[in-house]
């Protein structure tokens, strides 16, 4: 069997990626938040121009699956009319920004993230997956998420800009944060060599980039009531356009914030009860990861999500079911990882999908009938 192909880039709006069910088109919500009209318009666009499936990514983006090639241009036009894509493909491709989700209009997170978004044209040429996070609430929420340059709080309440791979960053005044981010991005572009991520070269930075430590991070939120609204889980980060539209219409939500944890935040909403969504904390499905698998992904040789859904309550979460060794759904160590290979599964314990398995060639029936193997 041939090795899975690692493409080194993610799909975008203007540069979609072909999968087994058609093109995948990525939508990057501005500062991670969509208005009610944008959500409903996006659902209509997905139902009209794609297979109607909307995925949440670990960078707080949305992906429309199953877009036919001749539907791509009409879809782009509808997304542009909704204010969900930039007119300039280069600017759109640079908007790799994760924002701590509970920002309020005019607060520090909003001001810094909005300024950085407006100054993306000042960035140098960067690798496709190079990204940023603005996480300067009192305790960081995004420390475990993928970002190359981070804006965070210091332990004493100040602001710092930190290069990924370093435990400390440069202390700055709030109004200097974006200038400092841009300067660090230009340093990376000049000094990266063949490196694609900041963590590979950040040890070359001087001591002036290690002045303060970040504030201790806080745990990521769970499903249920949170802040001024509700956190709603999306199993495997995948829902249908009609289901998402019904969620917004039934709850009366005026906005939806996308998080990198397969959770949607609905500000101002006090109660949610909709089939297909998770509203109770501790649900094992939120600790279970599974890619679309076969036949939706051409590199997968196994179906993944039905098995993951059946196993989740039996193993209590901490499970990653991957259609191939790429591990797209969870590219990091998990307590248990099942890796599809030639129609069966290999089991990796406390590792990633590309690590050496402990058991090989386990059938779905074996796994369902003998969950103690996990």
N, C-alpha and C positions, 0 to 999 in steps of 0.2 A: 504494500500500500504506500502511496506517495505521502510525503510529509505535508501537513497543512501549510497553506501559504500565508505568511505574515506580511501584510501589505505595508505596514509602517505609516499608515495614515488613516484617518477616520472619514466617513462620508460627510459631505456638507450639503448645503442647499444647491449650490451651483456645480458641485462636483460629487454627484451621487455615486454610490457603490452598488455594483450588481450582486444580487444574492439569488438564492434558489427560487424565490417568489417574485422577483422583479427588482427594480432599483430601490435602494434605501436612501431617503432624503432626510438630512438632519436639519432641525430648526433650533436655533439658539435663542431662547427667550431673553429679551433685554433685561439684565440684572436678575434673571431667573424668574421673572414674574410676567404673567399674562392677564390682561383684563378679561372680564366676562365675555365681551364681544369677540376678543381675539380667540379665546378658547372655543367658543361656539363656531366661529368662522373656520378655525383650524379643523375642527371635527367635520364640518361640511366639506372642506377641501379634501380631507382624507377619505371621506366616503365617496366623493366624486372622482378623484384622480388616483387613488391607491387602493390597496386591498382592505383598507379600513382599520388596519392595526396601527396603534400608536405605542411606541416604546419609550420608556424613561431610561436615560443613560447615567453612568456614574459620574458624568460631568454636568449633571443637571440640565441636560438638553433633551429634546424630544426627537424621535425618529419615526417617519412614515414609511411603512413597508409596502412592498408590492406595487410600486409605481411603474406603469408601463412607460417605455421610452418615449412614445408619442404624447404621453400625458405630462411629461416633465415640464415643458415650457408653460402650459396652462396652469399647472400647479404653482410654479414660481410666480406667475403673474398674480394669482390669488393670494399667495403668502406676502408678496410685496404690498398689495393693497391693504392687507391687515397690519402692516407695519412690523412683520415678523422676520423680514430679511432686508439686508442693505442693498441699495441699487448697485453698489460696486462689489464685484466678487472678491477682490483682494481684501477689502475691509471686512466683508462677511467672514472670510476664512481666518482672520486674525482675532475674531471675537471669542477666544477661548478663555472665558472668564467665569469663575464660580464665585458667587456672592453668598455670604451667610444669609440664610433665608428670612430671618425675622426683622429685616430692616424696615424703618419707617421713613416716609418722605421727609427729606431734609436732614436726617440724622447723619452721623459721621460716615457710616458704611455707605449710605446712599450717595453722599457727596463725593467720596473718593471713587467709588465704583462708576458713577456717572461721568466724572472727569476722565477716568482712564478709558472708558468706552468712547468718549468724544475725541480722544487723542491717539487712537489706534494707528492712525496714519503716520505717527511719528516713530512707530516701532521699526526696527531693522528687519531684514529677511530672517525668519526663524523657522525651525523645523515644524512640520505640520501638527505635531502633538504638543508643542510647547504651550504651556498655559499659565494662568494667573489666578490667584484667589484673593478676595478682599474679605477679611474675617476679623475685623477689629471691634467685635463686641467684647464685653468684659472678659469672657472666657472663650477661647477659640473653639469652634465647632468643626472646622474643616482640616484639622491637622493630619488626619488620616487619608485625606482625599488627594487626588493627583493634581499637583500644581508645581511649577518651576520657580515662580517668584510669588511670595506671599506677603500681604499686608496684614499685620496682626497687632494686638495689644501687647505691651510689655507687662511684666509682673507688677509694676508700679502704676499702671494705667496710661502710660504713654503709647506712642505709635512706633512700630519698627517695620522695616522692609527686610525680609529674610530670604536668602537663597535656599532652595530645597537642597537637602544634604548637609546643611549647617544647623547647629542647635541654637545659634544666636544670630541676631541681625543688626542692622544699622538703625539707631534711634533717630527719628526725624520729627519735625513739627508736622501736624496734619496737612498743612498747605504745601509741604514739600514731598508728600508721599508719592504722588504720581511722577514728579520729576525724577525721584530716586528710582522708582520702578523702571522708568525708561532708560535711565543711565545703566542700571544693572542688566537690562535686556541688551543694550548696545555692547556692554562688556562681554556678555556671553557670545554674541554674534562675532566678536573680534577674536575671542580666545577659545572657541569651542572645538576647533579642529574638526574631527569627524563625529563628535558627540552630538546626540540629539536631545539630551535632557540635561538640565542644570546640575543635577546631583552628581553627574559624572565628573564635572570640572570645578565644582564650587569650592573644593579644598584649595584651589589656587587663589582664591580671593584673599585680600589682605585683612589685617586685624580691624581695620576701620569698618569692615562688614560683619564684625562680631562684637558689638558693643553691649547688647542687652539680650536677655532671654525672653521668650514669649511667656505670657501668662499660662498657667496650667490649663490644659484643655478640659472641656467638660464632655460627658458622654453624649453621643448623638441621641436625638429624641426618638421616642417610640410612637406607635399609632395611638390615637386617642386625643383628648383635649390637650391643647398646648398653646402657650402665649395667648393671643387674642382670638384663637380659632380652633380648628381641628386639624390633626395630622391624619391623613388617610393613606393607607398602604395599598400598593398595586402589586399583586403577586407576580414575581419574576420581572417586574417592571414593564409589564405588557398589558394593554387594555384595548378595547375596541372604541372606535370613534363614537358610536351610539351610546356606549356605556359611559364614556367620559362626559358627553353632552348631557346625559340624563342626570349624572352626579351634580353637575353645575346647576341645571335647571331645578332639580328637586330641592337642593339646599339653598338656593338663592344666592350662591357665592358671587361676589362682585369681582373677585380676582382669584387666581390660582398661582401659587409659588411652587416651582419645581425644585426638588432637592436632589442631591446625589445619592440618596439612600432608598430610592423607590418609594418615597413618601411625597404626597402632595399636601401643601399647607393651604387651607381654606380660611383666610382671615374673616373674622366676624361670624363664623358659622359655629353653632353650639352643639349640633347633633347631626350625625350622618348615619343612615341605615340604607345601604344599597348593595344588592348582590354583586359579587365580583370584586369588592373592595374590603380592605382590612381596617377595622376601627377599634380593635381591642389590643392593648399592649401585650407583648409576650407571644404573639402568634408565631409559631415556628416557621410559617411560610416567609416571614420577613428575614429569617436567618438562613433561608434556603435559596440557592442561586442556580439558575439553569438557563442556558442559551436556547434559542429556538430549535436547534438540532435539525435532524433530517425530518422531512424533505425540504424545509425552508432554507437551510444553509447547505450549499453544495459540498462543503467540506465535512459535514457531519455524516456519520454512518449509522446513527442511532436516534430514535425519538427520545426526548429528554424530559419534557415538562410533566407529562402524566406520571412518569416514574418518580420524579422529584416531589410532586404533590402527594403521592401515595406514601412515600418514605418519610416526609417531613415530620408528621406527628409521631412516628415510630422511633425516630432517632433524636427528636428534640431540637432540630435546627443544626446549624453548623455544617451544612451539607452543600456541596457544589457538584452539580451534574453537568458535565461538559460534553458536547457532541464530538469534540476532537481535542488534540493536545494544545491548541491555542489558548483555551481558557478565557474566551472573551467576556463571559458573564462575570467572572471573578478572578482577575489576573493576579492573585496573591495567595498565600497559604490559607488553607481551610482545614478544620479538623478531619473532614472526610471529603475526598474528591473522587468522583467516578468519572472516568475518561472513556469516551466511546472509541472503540477500535475494531474495525471489521465486524460490526454488528453486535458486539458484546461490550462489556465494560471492564476496565482495569481500576483497581482501588489504590489510591494514594492516601496515606494517613499523614496528617500534619504537614502537608506540602501543597505544591501547585500542580496543575494539570500536566506540566511537562516533566515532573519529577519521576523517579523510578518507582513503579508501582509495587505494592506488597502482594497483591493478588491479581491474577489476570483472567481474562475471558469469562467473566461472570455474566450470566444471562439475566435479563430483567426478572424472569420467574424465580431464579435463585435468590436474587436480592429481595424480592417481595416476600418469599417464603422463609428466608433465613436472614432477617434484618440484624441478627446478632453478629453477622460477619462484619457489619459496619462499626 
